[in-house]
Amino acid sequence: MHRRTVSSPGVRSAAVASAAVASAVLAGCTGNGDVSSTRTPVVERGTVTIATASETPSFDPYSQFGTALAPYAYDSLVNVAPDGQVVSGLAEKWQAGATSASFVLRRGVTCSDGTALTASDVARSLRYASDPRNRLVGAQAALPGVPFTVSADNAARSVSVRMTSPYSFIVRTIGLLPVVCPAGLAGPGVLDRRTQGTGPYVLSGYTSGGPYVFTLREGYAWGPGGTTNTTPGQPARIVVSVVPQESTAANLLLTGGVNIATVTGPDRARLTGHGLATAEVPTVVGLSFFNEHSGRPLSDPVLRRALVGALDRKGLANVAIGGDGRPASHLTASDSVCHADVAAANLPSRSAVRALHAAGWTKGARGELVRNGRPLRLRLLSSGDFGSTLPSVAELMAVTWRELGADVELVTESRNAVVQAMYQSGDFDVVVGSSPGPQLPVQLVPYFTGPPPSRGLNFAHVANPEYDAAVTLAMRAPGAASCADWNRAAAALFRSADALPVADGTSTVYGHRTTFAVAPGGRIVPTSIRLHQ
């Protein structure tokens, strides 16, 4: 795992430290002698402003929109530290196998309304979140796809979970789900504009379109690894401001209009050398899917392999990163569980192009690829909303495939239009997207197996028996013991050209006069935030 805790420039190399010296604006003074904002004294009970790209219409942590800000007001049974290790949360100890897990709660945990949290309360929250009748999109995305039952023993402070079939990552799914206190389960809509959790902050201010204000709780002492709200420099208020444009967020970082923001694109270049604290978040850039629905041209595996084999992966990675890029090694980001370099040895090579002739593809009079009298036509979708470089990645793909003889319709659309094509109309052959990369390989399963929309998430209509068999084996072993089988499953997808990740990339979380830690996947740990003078 890669540790991504923000550190003081004083412990970095001399080259990095020299680039991190704060400007006069950030240090609040002029002339020489500026020091990095991450080394100055902390501010007691200050206010930290965090930029977010999207509005939050509901703060229900189980809704589609409420998950991003949930860690400020809600705790989970366990946490994942910046180094990737599972540490305590509401539970002080836990154990798990492939079909069950148990958690023992800390003593003295209270909800934001002052009531004590019991094991029965936790069990009730888990049952509510997992009930399909409640249609909680955020919870469904986080929880296992395997049904489970929950029981509680208040005297022993224990919560037990039993799966109906083996599942590799019970602790890293159920254990990471935000726990809602009883007052938050009183009825629909209760959590849209207020929070009812045990977390370090409470939602105290809401305006449509932002900002959203969180206020520090007194007496909080059960954060990740036992952290508390008494550490010097922890802000008394967190203000989340909606800033849709990255360029605007970068400007606000430089002027102090916001303290923390994530930037993924070219604006990162102008943020270098201004004394900002940074944390790199691994991502997967250009994650591409192929429509294998019956009747679409890419239902032919020989053709898919040829198209992937014809691509210059290094050239695509350079375009995706906007510089010297590294071809992606997996469908998941480099800090994810079970990550390994699976792609290089299993993706089709240039030799796959030679198989086209044996499969009945020939060149027409104008160089077009033809089979059974029908030319190859492909609809290739991308969106700059998923990443500023992705339309250029799609363009380079189109150039390569046109040289091969395909008639490629290159379409650049809005995010919503691309999603509509993926999950509703199905009118695409290739779609190029971007992803922070799931932290667990099991989170990819619904996209590569099972029913298509509207009954499932398998929008590309993938049917790969080798993948399914490896997933079945992987599910039988808990945690890291399943990794070998999960990587065999990914290798099967690559060999069949069911998906293509273009580049291993990063996004960067910046801090102005602020330090923080970032957990795997890019989530800022609320109890780690410190405001500096």
VENLIN-V287895 format. One record per pair of residues at least 6 apart in sequence whose ideal C-beta (glycine too) atoms are under 8 Angstrom apart, sorted by the first residue. I is the first residue (numbers start at 1). J is the second residue. Records with the same first field share a line. If there is no record, write none. Layout:
I->J + J
This chain:
1->83 + 84 + 85 + 335 + 520
2->84 + 280 + 282 + 334 + 335
3->82 + 83
4->82 + 279 + 280 + 281 + 335 + 517 + 518 + 520
5->82 + 83 + 279 + 517 + 518 + 528
6->38 + 277 + 278 + 279 + 511 + 515 + 516 + 517 + 518
7->38
8->36 + 38 + 39 + 515
9->16 + 17 + 20 + 21 + 36 + 38 + 39 + 275
10->17 + 36 + 39
12->20
19->272 + 273
20->36 + 38 + 273 + 275 + 276
21->34 + 35 + 36 + 273 + 275
22->34 + 35 + 36 + 37 + 274 + 275
23->34 + 273 + 274 + 275
24->30 + 31 + 34
25->254 + 255 + 256
26->34 + 37 + 256 + 274 + 275 + 276 + 512 + 513
27->34 + 35 + 37 + 40 + 275
28->533
34->275
36->275
37->275 + 276 + 277 + 511 + 512 + 513 + 514 + 532
38->275 + 277 + 511 + 514 + 515 + 532
39->532
40->513 + 532 + 533
41->532 + 533
42->232 + 233 + 530 + 531 + 532 + 533
43->233 + 235 + 531 + 532 + 533
44->232 + 233
45->216 + 235 + 236
46->235 + 236 + 237 + 531
47->235 + 236 + 237 + 238 + 239 + 531
48->235 + 237 + 238 + 239 + 259 + 260 + 514 + 529 + 531
49->211 + 239 + 240 + 241 + 257 + 258 + 259 + 260
50->238 + 239 + 240 + 241 + 258 + 259 + 260 + 261 + 524
51->240 + 241 + 242 + 243 + 249 + 252 + 253 + 258 + 260 + 261 + 262
52->68 + 69 + 210 + 240 + 241 + 242 + 243
53->242 + 243 + 244 + 246 + 249
54->65 + 68 + 242 + 244
55->65 + 208 + 209 + 210 + 242
56->65 + 66 + 68 + 69 + 210 + 212 + 240
57->65 + 192
58->65 + 66 + 191 + 192
59->66 + 69 + 70 + 73 + 191 + 192 + 193 + 194 + 195 + 203 + 206 + 212
60->66 + 136 + 138 + 191 + 192
61->67 + 70 + 73 + 74 + 138 + 178 + 180 + 191 + 197
62->128 + 129 + 134 + 136 + 138 + 139 + 178 + 180
63->136 + 137 + 138 + 191
64->137 + 138
65->138
66->138 + 191
67->138 + 141 + 142 + 178
69->212 + 240
70->178 + 197 + 199
71->178 + 199 + 523 + 524 + 525 + 526
72->199 + 200 + 201 + 203 + 214 + 238 + 526
73->112 + 195 + 197 + 199 + 201 + 202 + 203 + 214
74->178 + 179 + 180 + 195 + 197 + 198 + 199
75->89 + 90 + 109 + 178 + 179 + 197 + 198 + 199 + 222 + 223
76->89 + 90 + 175 + 176 + 177 + 178 + 179
77->89 + 90 + 91 + 94 + 103 + 122 + 159 + 174 + 175 + 176 + 177 + 179
78->86 + 87 + 88 + 89 + 91 + 94 + 103 + 171 + 175 + 176
79->86 + 87 + 88 + 89 + 176 + 223 + 224 + 225 + 519 + 525
80->86 + 87 + 172 + 176 + 439 + 519 + 520
81->87 + 224 + 225 + 519
82->517 + 518 + 519 + 520 + 525
84->335 + 337 + 520
86->171 + 172 + 175
87->224 + 225
88->106 + 222 + 224 + 225 + 226
89->175 + 222 + 223 + 224
90->103 + 105 + 106 + 109 + 117 + 122 + 179 + 198 + 222
91->103 + 104 + 105 + 106 + 159 + 175
92->104 + 105 + 106
93->103 + 104
94->101 + 102 + 103 + 104 + 171 + 175
95->101 + 102
96->102 + 170 + 171 + 478 + 479
97->478
98->163 + 166 + 167 + 168 + 475 + 476 + 477 + 478
99->162 + 163 + 165 + 166 + 167
100->160 + 161 + 162 + 163 + 170
101->160 + 161 + 170 + 171 + 174 + 175
102->158 + 159 + 160 + 161
103->122 + 158 + 159 + 160 + 175
104->156 + 157 + 158
105->117 + 118 + 119 + 122 + 157 + 158 + 159
106->157 + 222
107->157
108->116 + 221 + 222
109->116 + 117 + 198 + 222
110->116 + 117 + 198 + 219
111->117 + 181 + 182 + 183 + 196 + 197 + 198
112->181 + 195 + 196 + 197 + 198 + 199 + 202 + 217
113->181 + 183 + 196
115->181 + 182 + 183
117->179 + 181 + 198
118->152 + 154 + 157
119->152 + 153 + 154 + 156 + 157 + 158 + 159
120->152 + 154
121->179 + 181 + 182
122->152 + 159 + 179
123->150 + 151 + 152 + 159
124->182 + 185
125->177 + 179 + 180 + 181 + 185
126->150 + 159 + 161 + 174 + 177 + 179
127->150
128->134 + 180 + 185
129->136 + 139 + 143 + 177 + 180
130->139 + 143 + 147 + 148
132->140
139->177
142->173 + 176 + 177
143->173 + 174 + 177
144->163 + 167 + 169 + 170 + 173 + 174 + 442
145->442 + 445 + 446
146->163 + 164 + 165 + 166 + 167 + 475
147->163 + 164
148->161 + 162 + 163 + 164 + 167 + 170 + 174
149->161 + 162 + 164
150->159 + 160 + 161
151->159 + 160 + 162
152->158 + 159 + 160
153->160
161->170 + 174
163->170
165->475
166->475 + 476 + 477
167->173 + 442 + 475
168->440 + 442 + 474 + 475 + 477 + 478 + 479 + 482 + 486
169->337 + 440 + 442 + 478 + 479
170->478
171->479
172->337 + 439 + 440 + 479
173->440 + 442
178->197
179->197 + 198
180->191 + 196 + 197
181->196 + 197 + 198
182->196
183->190 + 196
184->190 + 191 + 195 + 196 + 197
190->196
193->203 + 206
194->203
195->202 + 203
198->222
199->217 + 220 + 526
200->216 + 217 + 220 + 223 + 229 + 526 + 527
201->214 + 215 + 216 + 217 + 238 + 526
202->214 + 215 + 217
203->212 + 213 + 214
204->213 + 214 + 215
205->211 + 212 + 213
206->212 + 213
209->242
210->240 + 241 + 242
211->239 + 240 + 241 + 242
212->239 + 240
213->237 + 238 + 239 + 240
214->237 + 238 + 239 + 240
215->236 + 237
216->229 + 234 + 235 + 236 + 237
217->229
218->229
219->229
220->228 + 229
221->228 + 229 + 230
223->229 + 526 + 527
224->525 + 527
227->527 + 528
228->527
229->527
231->527 + 530
232->530
233->530 + 531 + 532
234->527 + 529 + 530
235->529 + 530 + 531
238->526 + 529
241->258
243->249 + 252 + 258 + 261
246->263 + 264 + 265 + 267
247->267
249->258 + 261 + 262 + 263 + 267
250->261 + 263 + 267 + 268 + 270 + 271
251->257
252->258 + 261
253->261 + 263 + 271 + 274 + 276 + 510 + 512
254->270 + 271 + 274 + 512
256->512 + 513
258->512
259->511 + 512 + 513 + 514 + 531
260->509 + 510 + 511 + 512 + 514 + 516 + 524 + 529
261->509 + 510
262->281 + 507 + 508 + 509 + 510 + 522
263->271 + 507 + 508 + 510
264->283 + 387 + 505 + 506 + 507 + 508
265->322 + 387 + 388 + 389
266->322 + 388
268->508
271->508 + 510
276->510 + 511 + 512
277->510 + 511 + 514 + 515 + 516
278->508 + 509 + 510 + 511
279->508 + 509 + 516 + 517 + 518
280->506 + 507 + 508
281->333 + 436 + 506 + 507 + 508 + 509 + 518 + 521 + 522
282->333 + 334 + 335 + 336 + 436 + 437 + 504 + 505 + 506
283->333 + 434 + 435 + 436 + 437 + 504 + 505 + 506 + 507
284->328 + 330 + 331 + 332 + 333 + 434 + 435 + 436 + 437 + 501 + 503 + 504 + 505
285->317 + 320 + 321 + 325 + 328 + 387 + 389 + 390 + 393 + 434 + 501 + 502 + 503 + 504 + 505
286->316 + 320 + 328 + 387 + 389 + 390 + 393 + 432 + 433 + 434 + 500 + 501 + 502 + 503
287->328 + 331 + 432 + 433 + 434 + 435 + 499 + 500 + 501 + 502
288->397 + 430 + 431 + 432 + 433 + 499 + 500 + 501 + 502
289->422 + 430 + 431 + 433 + 447 + 459 + 460 + 498 + 499
290->298 + 304 + 307 + 429 + 430 + 460 + 497 + 498 + 499 + 500
291->298 + 299 + 426 + 428 + 429 + 430 + 431 + 460 + 461
292->298 + 299 + 304 + 460 + 461 + 462 + 463 + 498
293->299 + 426 + 452 + 460 + 461
294->461
296->429
297->303 + 376 + 377 + 378 + 429
298->304 + 307 + 378 + 429 + 430
299->461
300->359
301->496 + 497
302->352 + 355 + 356 + 359
303->356 + 359 + 361 + 376
304->496 + 497 + 498
305->348 + 352 + 355 + 496 + 497
306->348 + 352 + 353 + 355 + 356 + 404
307->401 + 404 + 406 + 497
308->347 + 348 + 352 + 497 + 500
309->347 + 348 + 349 + 350 + 351 + 352 + 353
310->350 + 352 + 353 + 400 + 401 + 404
311->397 + 400 + 500
312->396 + 400
313->327 + 347 + 502
314->325 + 327
315->396
316->325 + 327 + 393 + 396 + 397 + 502 + 503
317->325 + 326 + 327 + 328 + 502 + 503 + 504
318->324 + 325
319->325 + 389 + 392 + 393 + 396
320->387 + 389 + 390 + 393 + 502 + 503 + 505
321->389 + 503 + 505
322->389
325->503 + 505
326->503 + 504
327->343 + 344 + 502 + 503 + 504
328->343 + 501 + 502 + 503 + 504
329->339 + 340 + 341 + 342 + 343 + 344 + 504
330->336 + 339 + 340 + 341 + 342 + 343 + 437 + 490 + 501
331->437 + 441 + 444 + 490 + 493 + 499 + 501
332->338 + 339 + 437 + 438 + 439 + 441 + 444
333->339 + 435 + 436 + 437 + 439 + 504 + 521
334->504
335->439 + 520 + 521
336->437 + 438 + 439 + 440 + 441 + 520
337->439 + 440 + 441 + 480 + 483
338->440 + 441 + 480 + 482 + 483 + 486 + 487
340->483 + 487
342->487 + 490 + 491 + 494
343->494 + 501
345->491
346->490 + 491 + 494 + 495
347->494 + 495 + 497 + 500
348->495 + 497
353->404
356->369
359->371
360->371 + 372
361->369 + 370 + 371 + 376
362->369 + 370 + 371
363->369 + 370 + 405
364->370 + 375 + 405
367->405
368->375 + 376 + 405 + 406 + 407
369->375 + 376 + 404 + 405 + 406
370->376
375->407
376->405 + 406 + 407
377->406 + 407 + 408 + 409
378->401 + 406 + 407 + 408 + 409 + 429 + 430
379->409 + 411 + 427 + 428 + 429 + 430
380->394 + 397 + 398 + 408 + 409 + 410 + 411 + 428 + 429 + 430 + 431 + 432
381->394 + 411 + 412 + 413 + 418 + 421 + 428 + 430 + 431 + 432
382->390 + 391 + 393 + 394 + 410 + 411 + 412 + 413 + 418 + 431 + 432 + 433
383->390 + 391 + 412 + 413 + 414 + 415 + 417 + 418 + 433
384->390 + 391 + 412
385->414 + 415 + 418
386->415 + 418 + 432 + 433 + 434
387->434
390->432 + 433 + 434
391->412
393->432 + 502
394->410 + 412 + 430 + 432
395->410
397->408 + 430 + 432
398->408 + 410
401->408
402->408
413->421
418->428 + 431 + 433
421->427 + 428 + 431
422->428 + 431 + 453 + 459
423->453 + 454 + 459
424->453
426->459
432->502
436->507 + 521 + 522
438->444
439->520 + 521
441->474 + 483 + 486 + 487 + 489 + 490
442->471 + 474 + 475 + 486
445->471
446->456 + 457 + 458
447->457 + 458 + 459 + 460 + 462
448->458 + 460 + 462 + 464 + 467 + 493 + 498 + 499
449->458 + 462 + 463 + 464 + 467 + 468 + 471
450->456 + 457 + 458
451->458
452->458 + 459 + 461
453->459
460->498 + 499
462->493 + 498 + 499
464->492 + 493 + 496 + 498
466->492 + 495 + 496
467->489 + 492 + 493 + 496 + 498
470->485 + 486 + 488 + 489 + 492
471->485 + 486 + 489
473->485 + 488
474->482 + 485 + 486 + 488 + 489
475->482
476->482
477->485
493->499
507->522
509->516 + 518 + 522 + 524
513->531 + 532 + 533
514->529 + 530 + 531 + 532
515->528 + 529 + 530 + 532
516->524 + 525 + 528 + 529 + 530
517->524 + 525 + 528
518->524 + 525
519->525
